[in-house]
Amino acid sequence: MLLSDIQKATKAELISEETKTIEIDELLIDSRKIANADTALFIAIRGSHRDGHQFIADAYKKGVRVFLISEKIEQGLYPYASFLKVNDTVAALQQLAAYHRNQYHFPIIGITGSNGKTIVKEWLFQLLSADYKIVRSPKSYNSQIGVPLSVWGIEAHHNLGIFEAGISQPGEMNNSEKVLHPDIGIFTNIGEAHSEGFMNQRQKINEKLALFRQTKELIYCKDHHELNESIVQYAHQVRNNPDNPLKLFTWSQKSDATLRIHSIERENNVSVIKASYEDKERTITIPFIDHAYIEDAIHCWCVLLLLKLDDAVIAERMLHLHAVAMRLQLLHGMDNCTIINDTYNSDLTSLQIALDFLEQQRQHPRKTVILSDMLQMGKPDRDLYEEVADLIHQKNIYRIICIGPALYKNKEAFRKYKKLRSIFFKSTDELLKKLHMITFENEAILLKGARSFRFEKIEKLLEQKIHKTVLEINLTAIQHNLNVYRDLLPKGVKTMAMVKAYSYGSGSYEIANLLQFEGIDYLTVAYVDEGVALRKAGITAPIMVMSPEAAAFDRMISWKLEPEIFSIDSLQSFLKIANAFNEQHYPIHIKLDTGMHRLGFMKHELDALIAELKNNNASKVVSIFSHLAGSDAADFDGFTEEQAMHFNEMSKYLKDALEINPLLHLVNSSGITRHPELYYDMVRLGIGMYGFDGSNKIQSQLRHIGTLKTTIAQIKELPKGETVGYSRKGILKHESKIATVSIGYADGYFRDFGNGIGHMLVNGQPAKIIGSVCMDMCMLDISGIENVKVGDEVIVFGNDLPVSTLADWAKTIPYEILTSISQRVNRIYVNE
Ligand SMILES: *Cc1c(COP(=O)(O)O)cnc(C)c1O
């Protein structure tokens, strides 16, 4: 698209037009993710905690020359760049995408609903790829920004589009409708969960229906009562123009429908679904038994029928549906490597997303990509792999290992870049045979392969052999929680993120990488070693250490870690070392004791502190802070007020005497939700980021971040009267089925959970712990739970069994459960 087209589509004011002839291919909203700068349009979006305008300089430095903005900028700083100015850059992005979409006239399928959007989209892609050249939303791009970015991906060779659209606030679906303008609609279902910003279910449904303002056919399940009523009403009252009616394609298990489902039978691992459509009996079999997947598959079936696919073809393809793993996995590999496993799909967009994530892995400067032939249709191989090679080159990849005949044929595209090491294999098996000859050491390895290349075989060889109990940490959920808290803060208030105690048990650099990428202002650890580990992993954000040992001050200085100073003794020993290192203005943080009575200066010690600091410029006070003892509870609000009063008084006294103006900070997570009047210059966010709101004000907006899983090692059928475990505590009152699982108190699973207090989830059902918890194992009563086998996964905690429930069993708080999970439990990380 040329500048003039962009201007036309967005009605922007052209501030300077140095680059009239640049043809824009790519839309960028994040200056950290620039790949093809010379054909990119950078759109500066003002978000709630970041303003894209602040990154114009960065994007310009990386070569971008065309910008869409909504604020004044200093044009003189950017020679030879063009700026298009609008009132609202998100609206302009939507207009741009709508303009682009209107150039094409092939059918577009629009999917909305509470659950299943991404699975239905990905399955339709699997089911229809043989017949159509499909463009679809990457991952779950369904927001106000995600939808237009997805639509921008439409190219001339496509002939079917499949896009999803979601909403978080009233009014949004109207915007997405203008961009997508779907011909066929799917409304998957409507969840029960209360959603912020909506009065009730009806309102939420009606809002989503706005996506189908012009749609010709709408597919949905009639058995969702409220959904059905709303849609029927919508079709009659809103879409009542006889020239452009909305045709309803319904399915139902209970009553007459376009596709009438007669039976769903689950056998072993498949479901057989029988139905009639246009007076003919039809059957499909899908390799899933889960209720939600069955619903998703039936939605897809409706689309295939609507597109008039042959029954035999439908049956064949349904049988081969495969699971959609929508997440990148971060695993610990052998020889100090990190493995990013992404075998979700293999096209250019998803490669780019995976490369961005690879780039965030600061712990390894060296990066390797193992890539299979890609299933990108419509582009000649040569052009495709030249684009891939270009992308790999721009991301500073150290080495690429290419697998597959198409890549093999296009070696030259990669060899062109002299510094990039490239190795080629015709098949995965060929690589597996030679794998022992390739050295992988201290690097991040991205495994990006199409499913048919079976990259899981490579992953198995590279992965560290692990204990069967794993803690899966969802990085996207941490990011979400962080932003929920940041949204509460007024502009200008900084965030210090607490990553002490191994980030409350969830990980070290893995979490810090994410927080640094999110632009956090400060990171905080408890001990020097934790800080050094982060620095060694490439974390460059400022780090405060809360309990620095005097013996380690020299290490702190060499690793640029900033101490919390809480006593005259600690200050004196720090200054001694800082002077010996000839440091000047080394940043330190002064902790005041305002009533918590843990660490910190008391009022009567301030004069001595001032005297010590006045005579010395080896250090500089960059912040003054204190900690609240009862920020979570209304009972203590009076005490909190007193603490704040002391904090004001003491910090002012220090500031005046030393003539300094450092950052002031007082509140932790509960303080953020309960005491907006006490934000000062910065807040310290801990447990909230990890999914718990101790003040119980915003718990429903937070996401669970961790799932602790183990496996079944053995199953026994035992008669009544037998006992299970040490001291014969688990007495069987009936004949029972007992499963031994691989987790015990040495993993941090409390002994208190034993003897009927706690349970785990086996096949989604609660199974009580029988007998005492042992060191490495414990036993579950699985009587009555069907289809359980040795090796099956068991959920210790997660979405359906929250950590707070375990905390209640042990009469403690979630902090203790999380931080107790021992280091031998391997952490794996997922990114949605
Ligand atoms: C741990 C800690 C925090 C964070 O507390 P949360 O309740 O986890 O938010 C804040 N400040 C200090 C001094 C801490 O030790």
The ligand as a MOL file (V3000), in Angstrom:
LIG
                    3D

  0  0  0     0  0            999 V3000
M  V30 BEGIN CTAB
M  V30 COUNTS 15 15 0 0 0
M  V30 BEGIN ATOM
M  V30 1 C 7.7890 -9.3810 49.4450 0
M  V30 2 C 7.7040 -7.9390 49.5690 0
M  V30 3 C 6.8040 -7.1950 48.8050 0
M  V30 4 C 5.7570 -7.8240 47.9380 0
M  V30 5 O 4.6810 -8.2520 48.7230 0
M  V30 6 P 3.3930 -8.9630 48.0720 0
M  V30 7 O 2.4480 -9.0940 49.2040 0
M  V30 8 O 3.8550 -10.2630 47.5670 0
M  V30 9 O 2.9330 -8.0680 47.0110 0
M  V30 10 C 6.8690 -5.8220 48.8570 0
M  V30 11 N 7.7770 -5.2060 49.6530 0
M  V30 12 C 8.6450 -5.8760 50.4350 0
M  V30 13 C 9.5980 -5.1330 51.2750 0
M  V30 14 C 8.6370 -7.2700 50.4300 0
M  V30 15 O 9.4750 -7.9400 51.2070 0
M  V30 END ATOM
M  V30 BEGIN BOND
M  V30 1 1 1 2
M  V30 2 1 2 3
M  V30 3 2 2 14
M  V30 4 1 3 4
M  V30 5 2 3 10
M  V30 6 1 4 5
M  V30 7 1 5 6
M  V30 8 2 6 7
M  V30 9 1 6 8
M  V30 10 1 6 9
M  V30 11 1 10 11
M  V30 12 2 11 12
M  V30 13 1 12 13
M  V30 14 1 12 14
M  V30 15 1 14 15
M  V30 END BOND
M  V30 END CTAB
M  END
